[in-house]
Structure formats: structure tokens, C-alpha cells
Amino acid sequence: VFPELSVLLQFVLKHKEFAHLREVKMFPNALNPHKEESRALVKAMIDQVMALHEDLKWFHIGCDEVYYLGEGEESKQWLQQQDNTPEKLCLSHIKAVASCVASSYPTVTPVVWDDMLRGISEETLAESGVPKLVQPMIWDYAADLDVEGKVHLIEKYRRCGFSKVWFASAFKGATGANQSLTLIGHHLKNHLQWLEVARNSPADGLEGIVLTGWQRYDHFSVLCELLPVAIPSLAVCLQVLQNGSYSEKVKENVEKLLGMSNLETDTFMSTSVGTFPGSNILTLVTQVSFYLKSSVDELLERNRYVTGWFSPYHRKRKIIHPIIMHHFQPDAASLLSKWNAVVQDLQAAMEQVFHQCTVEEWMEENVHPSLQKLQQVVDDLDEA
């Protein structure tokens, strides 16, 4: 498990008592690197995380996608001084945070996301002293990542003085901010591409690979795939890394480990059953994701009796032809009863592993819009 500070800073900087430490007043994405209080805050966060994780060898200090660094008033003044650049501002902050980790925890190596480093010249990187303090983690979650480009990037980092590099893949997330099911094939290809990068890079330069599993795209976005839903993807990705490739034998091994009869990698699993912990959540989430909205839409938008004889106009005035009512009222009631039972099972299963606020959020995002629409039609029918 890698503690990582990037998303934690969004969580902290959204609060009014820390808002004065933002780089740009309006945005809680980046920290003002000039304030002494900012350094104290980061130090306190590092200490708190370290207290929970004994015997750590690495600590991820974040520093990715700092898009607004240099746009605060103090930064603008700093950048007006001779030879100061946004790159040097970024590097000086990384160096300060990494030095803080090194001085307090000398046996721990700071790790940093590499995207802010990619465009910086070799000379500037080498002169900054940062390569002596941190290990960069090169992230790319695409199914078709540029292998040759990654190899060149690793060579650049080596020339700058970085001792080792990390790779960061993804076994869930990265395919849609509100994605509810994991497309295993995408993540499988991502890992096969990373293996290709590793084969074409010096073996002594790679520290390891971290399989990221996103719960959200950032602190303010909705939930993406839940962990139980993505366990088959995680199993596939780990087996691919362990075996160096994907084959029928690897597939069979994953199916055996998960207690699944047929592992689908190129489509979302529509008939997914397994015996692994959380498999019941995967089965129920699959049902909801595939069929809830489509079955409700089928009844309310494509059933000619509903669209022709029980439109919003009729529903508002509570009027309906009694004969027509018999054509679809039983279907509507049956559909509602079925989905209420599925959702009840899913809620109970989720409550076993998730905090109540997570269950509530997932239900509000993925279940309530369709279920409430169906419930309202059934209620309107009863009234009419």
C-alpha cells in the first residue's frame, strides 16, 4: 500500500480553515509553495500517515497535475525574478517535501508522480538535486500506451541521475468518471504494454510497478468502479505480471482462483458469478448496470400503451382509460417488485463492506433515478 498525498491535498484545501493555503484562491487543487504554513501542513500530513504505516520503504509525495502552480500572486512575484521559471518552482517544492521526508525518515524513499517532470530539460532536472532525493513514478493507464516513448523517458530520467523509476498501471478506473463496471480487456492490454516497456528498459533501473485502483477520478467526482466489481480485473492483471503474458492457461488459473466458470475480458460480464469475496456485489451491480435503466425505459418510453394513453399529460390530470390500464399496470408493478428486491440485496451486500455514505452515494447515482421514475408511474397509476 502506497500512501499518496495528491488527493489528500484536495480534501484538505477544500476546508475554509486551510483555504488561505491554496495557490489560486478559487481552486483547492494546488498548495501555495511559498508559505511556511504550507510546509508545516505537508509535514503534519506525512507524520500522520507514517504513524499508521510502520516499516515503510517508500512514501508517495504526490505532485501530479499541478496545473495552477505559478498562477498565485506570490508565485507571480517569484517568477518575475531573474532565471525563475515554473519548472524551477515545481522542482524546489518537490525538493523541499522530499527533504522533509528524508530528514525525518531516513530509511524511507520519497516517490513522485512524473508528469510534472516529463517536459523539464535534463539539465534543469539534474541541477535541481531532485533526482538524488526521489524516485519518479511514470503513470499511463491507456490500453495503447506509447512503448517507445516510455523507454526514451526512462533513459532520460537515468541520465538526469534518478536511481530507479516506478511504473503505474491501473486495474480499475481510468475508463470513465462514472464507470460502474470494469472492462478487463482495457486493463489487461495496459499491463501487457507495461511489460513491453520493462523488456525494452534496463532491468536494474526499474524499482517496481504499482497497480492503481481508482475509487474516484478526484476528491470531487462521483464514485467509479467499486473494488469488489474490479477484483477479476485485479486478478488478471496480477497474473499477467507474474507470468509475463496472457494465455488460456493464465485465464483458467484466474477462473479457478475466483471460482468463476467463464471470465470475459472483451465485454462487460453480463452473467458473472464467482465465489471470491464480493462476487455477490459484482453480480448485482452487473444486473443493475445492464438492465435497470433499460428495462424502465423500455416500459416508460417504448411501451405504446404508456406513451399513448398514460403520458405526462394524463398522469398530471390522473386520467386513464380503464381497459388500457390492464395492458401495462401488472408489468409495471412486477418490474418494480423485481428491482426493489435486487436493490435490497445489493444494499445489504454493500453495507457489509462499505461505509453507509458510500452505499448512499452509489445508490443515488446508479439506482434511484430509474427506480424513482418507475415508482412514480406505479403511484400515478394507483391514483388514476
C-alpha positions as CSV (number, residue, x, y, z in Angstrom):
1,V,0.0,0.0,0.0
2,F,1.4,3.4,-1.1
3,P,0.3,6.4,0.9
4,E,-0.1,9.3,-1.6
5,L,-0.7,13.0,-1.0
6,S,-2.2,14.4,-4.1
7,V,-5.9,13.7,-3.5
8,L,-5.4,14.3,0.2
9,L,-4.5,17.9,-0.5
10,Q,-7.8,18.4,-2.3
11,F,-9.5,17.1,0.7
12,V,-7.6,19.5,3.0
13,L,-7.7,22.6,0.8
14,K,-11.5,22.4,0.3
15,H,-11.9,23.3,4.0
16,K,-12.2,27.0,4.9
17,E,-9.6,26.8,7.7
18,F,-7.0,25.8,5.0
19,A,-8.3,27.8,2.1
20,H,-5.7,30.5,2.6
21,L,-3.0,28.0,1.7
22,R,-4.3,27.5,-1.9
23,E,-2.1,28.6,-4.7
24,V,-5.1,30.1,-6.5
25,K,-7.8,31.4,-4.2
26,M,-10.7,29.8,-6.1
27,F,-9.2,26.3,-6.6
28,P,-8.4,23.7,-3.9
29,N,-6.2,21.7,-6.4
30,A,-2.8,23.1,-5.5
31,L,-0.9,24.3,-2.5
32,N,0.9,27.7,-2.2
33,P,4.5,26.6,-2.1
34,H,5.8,29.9,-0.7
35,K,4.1,29.8,2.7
36,E,5.9,28.3,5.7
37,E,2.5,27.1,6.9
38,S,2.1,25.1,3.7
39,R,5.3,23.2,4.5
40,A,4.1,22.6,8.1
41,L,0.8,21.3,6.8
42,V,2.5,18.8,4.5
43,K,4.9,17.8,7.3
44,A,1.9,17.1,9.6
45,M,0.2,15.0,6.9
46,I,3.4,13.0,6.3
47,D,3.8,12.4,10.0
48,Q,0.2,11.3,10.4
49,V,0.4,8.8,7.5
50,M,3.7,7.5,8.7
51,A,2.3,6.9,12.2
52,L,-0.2,4.5,10.6
53,H,2.2,2.6,8.4
54,E,5.2,1.1,10.2
55,D,8.3,-0.2,8.3
56,L,7.6,1.7,5.1
57,K,10.3,1.7,2.4
58,W,8.7,4.2,0.1
59,F,6.4,7.2,0.6
60,H,4.5,8.8,-2.4
61,I,4.5,12.6,-2.1
62,G,2.1,13.1,-5.0
63,C,2.8,16.2,-7.0
64,D,0.8,15.3,-10.2
65,E,-1.3,17.6,-12.4
66,V,-0.4,20.8,-10.5
67,Y,-1.9,22.8,-13.3
68,Y,-2.2,26.1,-11.4
69,L,1.2,26.1,-9.9
70,G,2.8,29.6,-10.6
71,E,-0.6,31.3,-11.0
72,G,-0.9,32.6,-7.4
73,E,0.1,36.1,-6.5
74,E,3.2,35.1,-4.6
75,S,4.3,32.8,-7.4
76,K,3.8,35.5,-10.0
77,Q,6.1,37.8,-8.0
78,W,8.6,35.0,-7.6
79,L,8.6,34.3,-11.3
80,Q,9.4,37.9,-12.1
81,Q,12.8,37.4,-10.6
82,Q,15.7,36.6,-13.0
83,D,16.1,32.9,-14.0
84,N,13.0,31.8,-12.1
85,T,10.6,29.5,-14.1
86,P,7.5,27.4,-13.3
87,E,9.7,24.3,-13.7
88,K,12.1,25.5,-11.0
89,L,9.2,26.4,-8.8
90,C,7.8,22.9,-9.1
91,L,11.3,21.3,-8.5
92,S,12.0,23.5,-5.5
93,H,8.7,22.4,-3.8
94,I,9.4,18.7,-4.6
95,K,12.8,19.1,-3.2
96,A,11.5,20.7,0.0
97,V,8.9,18.0,0.6
98,A,11.3,15.2,-0.3
99,S,13.9,16.7,2.1
100,C,11.3,16.8,4.8
101,V,10.7,13.0,4.4
102,A,14.5,12.3,4.2
103,S,15.3,14.2,7.3
104,S,12.5,12.7,9.5
105,Y,12.5,9.2,8.0
106,P,16.0,8.5,6.5
107,T,15.2,4.9,5.6
108,V,12.1,5.9,3.5
109,T,12.5,6.8,-0.2
110,P,10.1,9.5,-1.5
111,V,8.3,8.7,-4.7
112,V,6.7,11.3,-7.0
113,W,4.3,11.2,-10.0
114,D,6.4,12.0,-13.1
115,D,4.0,14.1,-15.2
116,M,5.3,17.4,-14.0
117,L,8.9,16.3,-14.7
118,R,8.3,14.9,-18.3
119,G,8.7,18.2,-20.1
120,I,11.6,19.6,-18.0
121,S,15.0,19.5,-19.6
122,E,17.7,17.0,-18.4
123,E,20.0,19.9,-17.4
124,T,17.3,21.6,-15.2
125,L,16.4,18.3,-13.6
126,A,20.0,17.3,-12.9
127,E,20.8,20.8,-11.5
128,S,17.8,20.8,-9.1
129,G,19.1,18.0,-7.0
130,V,15.7,16.3,-7.1
131,P,17.0,13.1,-8.8
132,K,19.1,12.4,-5.8
133,L,16.1,12.6,-3.5
134,V,13.1,10.9,-5.2
135,Q,12.1,8.1,-7.5
136,P,9.7,9.1,-10.3
137,M,6.6,7.0,-10.9
138,I,5.7,7.0,-14.6
139,W,2.0,6.7,-15.0
140,D,0.0,5.7,-18.0
141,Y,-3.4,3.9,-17.9
142,A,-4.1,3.6,-21.7
143,A,-4.6,0.3,-23.5
144,D,-2.3,1.6,-26.3
145,L,0.4,3.4,-24.4
146,D,3.5,4.5,-26.4
147,V,6.1,1.9,-25.5
148,E,9.0,3.5,-27.4
149,G,8.2,6.9,-25.9
150,K,8.2,5.4,-22.3
151,V,11.6,3.7,-23.0
152,H,13.1,7.1,-24.1
153,L,11.6,8.8,-21.0
154,I,13.2,6.2,-18.7
155,E,16.6,6.7,-20.5
156,K,16.2,10.5,-19.9
157,Y,15.5,10.0,-16.2
158,R,18.5,7.8,-15.8
159,R,20.8,10.4,-17.5
160,C,19.4,13.0,-15.1
161,G,20.5,11.0,-12.1
162,F,17.4,9.2,-10.9
163,S,18.5,5.9,-9.3
164,K,15.3,4.0,-10.1
165,V,11.9,4.5,-11.7
166,W,8.4,3.1,-11.0
167,F,5.6,2.3,-13.4
168,A,1.9,3.0,-12.5
169,S,-0.8,1.0,-14.3
170,A,-4.5,0.7,-13.5
171,F,-6.6,-2.3,-12.8
172,K,-9.8,-0.2,-12.3
173,G,-10.7,3.4,-13.0
174,A,-9.3,5.4,-15.9
175,T,-12.0,4.5,-18.4
176,G,-14.9,6.8,-17.3
177,A,-15.5,9.0,-14.3
178,N,-18.9,7.4,-13.6
179,Q,-18.0,3.9,-14.9
180,S,-19.7,1.2,-12.8
181,L,-18.3,-2.0,-14.4
182,T,-14.7,-2.8,-15.2
183,L,-13.7,-3.6,-18.8
184,I,-10.9,-6.2,-18.0
185,G,-9.6,-6.1,-21.6
186,H,-8.6,-2.4,-21.3
187,H,-6.5,-3.0,-18.2
188,L,-5.1,-6.3,-19.5
189,K,-3.7,-4.5,-22.5
190,N,-2.3,-1.7,-20.3
191,H,-0.3,-4.3,-18.3
192,L,0.9,-6.1,-21.4
193,Q,2.2,-2.8,-22.8
194,W,4.0,-2.0,-19.5
195,L,5.6,-5.5,-19.7
196,E,6.8,-4.5,-23.1
197,V,8.3,-1.3,-21.7
198,A,10.1,-3.3,-19.0
199,R,11.5,-5.7,-21.5
200,N,13.0,-2.8,-23.5
201,S,14.4,-1.0,-20.5
202,P,17.5,-1.8,-18.3
203,A,16.4,-4.3,-15.6
204,D,18.4,-2.6,-12.9
205,G,16.5,0.7,-13.4
206,L,13.0,-0.5,-12.5
207,E,12.0,-0.5,-8.8
208,G,8.5,-1.9,-9.4
209,I,5.0,-1.4,-10.8
210,V,2.1,0.0,-8.8
211,L,-1.4,-1.2,-9.9
212,T,-3.6,1.8,-9.2
213,G,-7.3,1.2,-8.4
214,W,-9.3,4.4,-8.5
215,Q,-12.3,4.9,-6.3
216,R,-12.8,8.4,-7.9
217,Y,-11.1,10.5,-10.5
218,D,-10.5,13.1,-7.9
219,H,-11.9,14.2,-4.5
220,F,-14.9,15.9,-6.0
221,S,-16.0,13.4,-8.6
222,V,-18.5,10.6,-8.3
223,L,-17.6,7.0,-7.4
224,C,-16.3,4.9,-10.3
225,E,-16.0,1.1,-10.1
226,L,-16.2,-0.3,-6.6
227,L,-13.4,-2.7,-5.5
228,P,-15.5,-5.9,-5.5
229,V,-16.5,-5.2,-9.1
230,A,-12.9,-5.0,-10.2
231,I,-11.4,-8.0,-8.3
232,P,-11.5,-10.2,-11.5
233,S,-9.6,-7.4,-13.3
234,L,-7.0,-7.2,-10.5
235,A,-6.6,-10.9,-10.6
236,V,-6.0,-10.9,-14.4
237,C,-3.5,-8.0,-14.2
238,L,-1.5,-9.6,-11.3
239,Q,-1.4,-13.0,-13.1
240,V,-0.2,-11.2,-16.3
241,L,2.6,-9.5,-14.4
242,Q,3.5,-12.8,-12.7
243,N,3.5,-14.8,-15.9
244,G,4.8,-12.2,-18.3
245,S,1.9,-12.7,-20.7
246,Y,-1.7,-13.6,-21.0
247,S,-2.7,-17.1,-22.3
248,E,-5.5,-19.7,-22.0
249,K,-3.6,-21.2,-19.1
250,V,-3.5,-17.8,-17.2
251,K,-7.2,-17.3,-17.9
252,E,-8.0,-20.8,-16.5
253,N,-5.9,-20.1,-13.4
254,V,-7.7,-16.8,-12.7
255,E,-11.1,-18.6,-13.2
256,K,-10.0,-21.2,-10.7
257,L,-8.8,-18.7,-8.1
258,L,-12.0,-16.7,-8.4
259,G,-14.4,-19.6,-8.6
260,M,-15.7,-18.3,-12.0
261,S,-16.9,-20.5,-14.8
262,N,-16.2,-18.1,-17.7
263,L,-14.0,-15.0,-17.4
264,E,-15.0,-12.4,-20.0
265,T,-12.3,-9.9,-20.9
266,D,-13.5,-8.1,-24.0
267,T,-17.0,-7.3,-22.9
268,F,-18.6,-6.4,-19.5
269,M,-19.6,-9.7,-17.8
270,S,-23.3,-10.0,-18.1
271,T,-23.6,-13.4,-16.4
272,S,-20.8,-13.0,-13.8
273,V,-20.8,-15.4,-10.9
274,G,-17.9,-16.3,-8.6
275,T,-17.0,-17.5,-5.2
276,F,-14.5,-14.8,-4.3
277,P,-15.4,-12.3,-1.5
278,G,-17.5,-9.5,-3.0
279,S,-18.6,-11.6,-6.0
280,N,-22.3,-11.1,-4.9
281,I,-21.8,-7.3,-5.3
282,L,-20.3,-7.8,-8.8
283,T,-23.3,-10.0,-9.8
284,L,-25.8,-7.4,-8.5
285,V,-24.0,-4.4,-9.8
286,T,-23.9,-6.1,-13.2
287,Q,-27.6,-6.6,-13.2
288,V,-28.3,-3.0,-12.2
289,S,-25.9,-1.6,-14.7
290,F,-27.1,-3.7,-17.6
291,Y,-30.8,-3.9,-17.1
292,L,-32.3,-1.4,-14.6
293,K,-32.4,1.7,-16.7
294,S,-33.0,-0.2,-20.0
295,S,-36.0,-2.1,-18.5
296,V,-37.6,1.0,-17.1
297,D,-37.0,3.0,-20.3
298,E,-38.5,0.1,-22.3
299,L,-41.7,0.3,-20.2
300,L,-42.0,4.1,-20.0
301,E,-40.7,5.2,-23.3
302,R,-41.3,2.4,-25.7
303,N,-44.5,0.8,-24.5
304,R,-47.2,2.2,-26.7
305,Y,-49.9,2.0,-24.0
306,V,-47.8,4.1,-21.7
307,T,-46.7,6.6,-24.3
308,G,-50.2,6.8,-26.0
309,W,-52.5,6.6,-23.0
310,F,-50.6,7.5,-19.9
311,S,-48.4,10.3,-21.0
312,P,-47.2,13.1,-18.6
313,Y,-50.4,15.0,-19.6
314,H,-52.6,12.1,-18.5
315,R,-50.6,11.5,-15.3
316,K,-50.8,15.1,-14.2
317,R,-54.6,15.0,-14.6
318,K,-54.9,11.5,-13.2
319,I,-56.9,10.2,-16.1
320,I,-56.6,6.8,-17.8
321,H,-58.8,4.5,-19.9
322,P,-59.6,1.5,-17.5
323,I,-59.1,-1.1,-20.3
324,I,-55.8,0.3,-21.3
325,M,-54.7,0.3,-17.7
326,H,-54.8,-3.6,-17.7
327,H,-52.4,-3.7,-20.5
328,F,-49.4,-2.4,-18.5
329,Q,-50.2,-2.0,-14.8
330,P,-49.3,-5.6,-14.0
331,D,-46.0,-5.3,-15.9
332,A,-45.1,-2.0,-14.1
333,A,-45.9,-3.5,-10.7
334,S,-44.0,-6.7,-11.4
335,L,-40.9,-4.7,-12.7
336,L,-40.9,-2.5,-9.6
337,S,-41.2,-5.5,-7.3
338,K,-38.3,-7.3,-9.1
339,W,-36.0,-4.3,-8.9
340,N,-36.8,-3.5,-5.3
341,A,-35.7,-7.0,-4.4
342,V,-32.5,-6.7,-6.4
343,V,-31.6,-3.3,-4.9
344,Q,-32.4,-4.5,-1.4
345,D,-30.0,-7.4,-1.9
346,L,-27.3,-5.1,-3.3
347,Q,-27.7,-2.6,-0.5
348,A,-27.3,-5.4,2.1
349,A,-24.2,-6.8,0.4
350,M,-22.6,-3.3,0.1
351,E,-23.3,-2.5,3.7
352,Q,-21.1,-5.5,4.6
353,V,-18.0,-3.8,3.2
354,F,-18.7,-0.1,2.6
355,H,-19.4,2.9,4.9
356,Q,-23.0,4.0,4.8
357,C,-22.2,7.2,2.9
358,T,-20.6,5.2,0.1
359,V,-23.7,3.0,-0.2
360,E,-25.9,6.0,-0.2
361,E,-23.9,7.8,-2.9
362,W,-23.7,4.8,-5.2
363,M,-27.5,4.2,-4.9
364,E,-28.3,7.8,-5.5
365,E,-26.1,7.9,-8.6
366,N,-26.9,4.5,-10.2
367,V,-30.2,3.2,-8.8
368,H,-32.5,6.0,-7.7
369,P,-33.0,7.9,-11.0
370,S,-34.6,4.9,-12.7
371,L,-36.2,3.3,-9.7
372,Q,-37.9,6.5,-8.6
373,K,-39.2,7.0,-12.1
374,L,-40.7,3.6,-12.1
375,Q,-42.1,4.0,-8.6
376,Q,-43.7,7.3,-9.6
377,V,-45.5,5.7,-12.6
378,V,-46.9,2.9,-10.4
379,D,-48.1,5.5,-7.8
380,D,-49.7,7.6,-10.5
381,L,-51.5,4.5,-11.9
382,D,-52.9,3.8,-8.4
383,E,-54.1,7.3,-8.1
384,A,-55.6,7.4,-11.6
